Amino acid sequence: MSEIRYDRLNDTYVIIAPERLRRPDCTVQTHKEELTTSVCPFCEGNELMTPPEIYALREKESFANESGWQTRVVPNLYKAVQIEVPHQHHFSPFEHWEGFGAHEVIIDTPHHHTSMTQWSESEVENWLKTLRVRVSDLRQDHRIAFISLFKNEGVRAGATQTHSHTQLIGLPIIPNIDRDLYRRTYEHYQRHGSSLLSELLVEEEQAEERIIQRQGEFTAFCPYASAYPFEVMISSKKALGQIDTLSDHSINEISVLLLNTLKKMKRQLECFDFNLSVATPPLYDGAVERNHDTQVDEVCRFAIRITPRIYTHGGFEISSGVMINPVAPEQAAKLLRESSDD
């Protein structure tokens, strides 16, 4: 029996339709489609194959654009936006901005890992600490209103390089979907005095059936209205900061939980492509009209979302914006909970 579920966080509808698993195209891939690269520009020792680094977490005795780094940040060679162009907004019937913004690549590890499931906990910690530094730095540039942090792992998820990497795009505008999400979460806080995501997490923990694992203050769960099969969110009920203000202790807890969750997903799905995003609230106060005594951390919660790209969406999903998910999140969470650790 299918269900049409409402996603209170994103204000969308999802159809949970287990019957769709019988479709011929609903077969989970058991191998990755790999990109072929003769020499990897992201591997340690090949630093001169990328633009000069913006930032690197590296050994004290090492030098910029040389070996000896744990993470490395460089401008994207194929930029969607550029920090060098004028920050100008043109009002006319054909309203537009100049292509101003930041587009960076975070090379997650010097090792040629092709999946996050191969990482160590220290590599996850270094990755999160690097994201913390980059968002904190770009927050000082008041021309940037919004930052997107995301990973594309695998061809089905849009990756064009096999070496594990993350992308950061900073824009002078706030995408409508993110502006609406922030507006809804702020209005909820004004009415109820509590964070919407925090409330949802409390309800999930009371229901238990979609919880995967807890680590300290953080919980991994399959959302009630999951738009993707085996979709997972990691968040906390407490206001522990955003990516650029998280403590080292919180980063340690998230690292353990994220790596354990990804390994559970790999045991269930074998090789799987996925997108991963790190929630980042709008960077300036004018995103919505709000009481300036209210702190962003009280309204928003740090969150990571993992969306496996197992099945292909069709015309209905694209035309309506209503996703059809053939795997009930309760079943997905049960399978992930039962995945034994290595």
Backbone hydrogen bonds, N-H to C=O, Kabsch-Sander energy under -0.5 kcal/mol:
donor,donor_aa,acceptor,acceptor_aa,energy
3,E,16,I,-2.0
5,R,3,E,-0.7
5,R,14,V,-3.2
7,D,12,T,-3.4
8,R,6,Y,-0.9
11,D,7,D,-1.6
12,T,7,D,-1.1
14,V,5,R,-2.6
15,I,323,M,-3.0
16,I,3,E,-2.9
16,I,14,V,-0.7
17,A,15,I,-0.8
17,A,325,N,-2.5
20,R,17,A,-2.1
21,L,18,P,-1.9
22,R,19,E,-1.6
23,R,20,R,-2.0
26,C,23,R,-1.7
27,T,25,D,-1.2
28,V,26,C,-0.5
34,E,32,K,-0.9
37,T,35,L,-0.6
43,C,40,C,-1.1
44,E,110,P,-1.6
46,N,43,C,-2.0
49,M,46,N,-2.1
50,T,47,E,-1.4
54,I,73,V,-3.4
55,Y,73,V,-1.3
57,L,71,T,-1.7
58,R,56,A,-0.9
59,E,68,G,-3.1
62,S,59,E,-1.6
66,E,63,F,-1.3
70,Q,57,L,-4.2
71,T,57,L,-1.3
72,R,107,I,-1.7
73,V,55,Y,-3.4
74,V,105,V,-2.4
76,N,103,H,-2.7
79,K,76,N,-0.6
82,Q,99,G,-2.7
85,V,82,Q,-0.7
88,Q,86,P,-1.3
90,H,88,Q,-0.5
90,H,96,H,-3.6
91,F,89,H,-0.6
92,S,90,H,-0.6
95,E,92,S,-0.9
96,H,90,H,-1.9
98,E,88,Q,-2.4
100,F,98,E,-2.6
101,G,82,Q,-1.1
102,A,170,G,-1.9
104,E,168,L,-2.6
105,V,74,V,-3.2
106,I,104,E,-0.5
106,I,166,T,-3.2
107,I,72,R,-3.7
107,I,105,V,-0.7
108,D,106,I,-0.9
108,D,164,S,-1.1
109,T,164,S,-0.6
113,H,111,H,-2.5
118,Q,115,S,-1.6
119,W,116,M,-1.8
124,V,120,S,-1.8
125,E,121,E,-2.4
126,N,122,S,-2.5
127,W,123,E,-2.1
128,L,124,V,-2.5
129,K,125,E,-2.6
130,T,126,N,-1.9
131,L,127,W,-2.2
132,R,128,L,-2.3
133,V,129,K,-1.9
134,R,130,T,-2.4
135,V,131,L,-2.5
136,S,132,R,-2.1
137,D,133,V,-2.3
138,L,134,R,-2.5
139,R,135,V,-1.9
140,Q,137,D,-1.2
141,D,138,L,-1.4
142,H,140,Q,-1.0
144,I,141,D,-2.0
145,A,143,R,-0.6
145,A,171,L,-2.5
146,F,171,L,-1.7
148,S,169,I,-2.8
149,L,147,I,-0.5
149,L,278,V,-0.6
150,F,167,Q,-2.2
151,K,276,L,-2.7
153,E,151,K,-0.6
153,E,274,F,-2.8
154,G,152,N,-0.6
155,V,33,E,-0.7
157,A,154,G,-0.9
158,G,155,V,-1.6
159,A,154,G,-2.2
164,S,113,H,-2.7
166,T,106,I,-2.5
167,Q,150,F,-3.1
168,L,104,E,-2.4
169,I,148,S,-2.2
170,G,102,A,-2.8
171,L,146,F,-2.8
178,D,175,P,-0.7
179,R,175,P,-2.6
180,D,176,N,-3.1
181,L,177,I,-1.5
182,Y,178,D,-2.4
183,R,179,R,-2.6
184,R,180,D,-2.6
185,T,181,L,-2.4
186,Y,182,Y,-2.4
187,E,183,R,-2.7
188,H,184,R,-2.2
189,Y,185,T,-1.9
190,Q,186,Y,-2.4
191,R,187,E,-2.0
192,H,188,H,-2.8
193,G,189,Y,-2.5
199,E,195,S,-2.3
200,L,196,L,-2.4
201,L,197,L,-2.2
202,V,198,S,-2.2
203,E,199,E,-2.4
204,E,200,L,-2.3
205,E,201,L,-2.5
206,Q,202,V,-2.0
207,A,203,E,-2.2
208,E,204,E,-2.5
209,E,207,A,-1.3
211,I,208,E,-1.8
212,I,220,A,-2.9
213,Q,220,A,-1.4
215,Q,218,F,-2.8
218,F,215,Q,-2.1
219,T,235,S,-2.8
220,A,213,Q,-3.0
221,F,233,M,-2.5
222,C,210,R,-2.5
226,S,223,P,-1.2
231,E,228,Y,-1.8
232,V,306,I,-2.2
233,M,221,F,-2.9
234,I,304,I,-2.3
235,S,219,T,-2.0
236,S,302,F,-0.6
237,K,217,E,-0.5
240,L,238,K,-1.4
245,T,242,Q,-2.0
246,L,242,Q,-1.2
251,I,247,S,-2.3
252,N,248,D,-2.2
253,E,249,H,-2.0
254,I,250,S,-2.7
255,S,251,I,-2.3
256,V,252,N,-1.9
257,L,253,E,-2.1
258,L,254,I,-3.3
259,L,255,S,-2.2
260,N,256,V,-2.2
261,T,257,L,-2.5
262,L,258,L,-2.5
263,K,259,L,-2.1
264,K,260,N,-2.1
265,M,261,T,-2.4
266,K,262,L,-2.2
267,R,263,K,-2.1
268,Q,264,K,-1.6
269,L,265,M,-3.1
270,E,266,K,-2.3
272,F,270,E,-0.5
274,F,153,E,-1.9
275,N,307,T,-2.0
276,L,151,K,-2.1
277,S,305,R,-2.3
278,V,149,L,-2.0
279,A,277,S,-0.5
279,A,303,A,-2.8
283,L,145,A,-2.8
284,Y,145,A,-0.5
287,A,284,Y,-1.4
288,V,285,D,-0.8
290,R,288,V,-0.7
294,T,291,N,-2.0
295,Q,293,D,-0.5
298,E,295,Q,-1.0
299,V,295,Q,-1.0
299,V,296,V,-0.6
300,C,296,V,-3.2
304,I,234,I,-2.0
305,R,277,S,-2.5
306,I,232,V,-3.1
307,T,275,N,-3.0
307,T,305,R,-0.5
309,R,273,D,-3.0
310,I,308,P,-0.8
318,I,314,G,-2.0
319,S,315,G,-2.7
320,S,316,F,-2.5
321,G,317,E,-2.2
323,M,13,Y,-0.8
323,M,321,G,-0.7
325,N,15,I,-3.1
325,N,323,M,-0.6
328,A,326,P,-0.5
331,Q,328,A,-0.5
332,A,328,A,-2.3
333,A,329,P,-2.8
334,K,330,E,-1.9
335,L,331,Q,-2.3
336,L,332,A,-2.3
337,R,333,A,-2.9
338,E,334,K,-1.9
339,S,336,L,-0.9
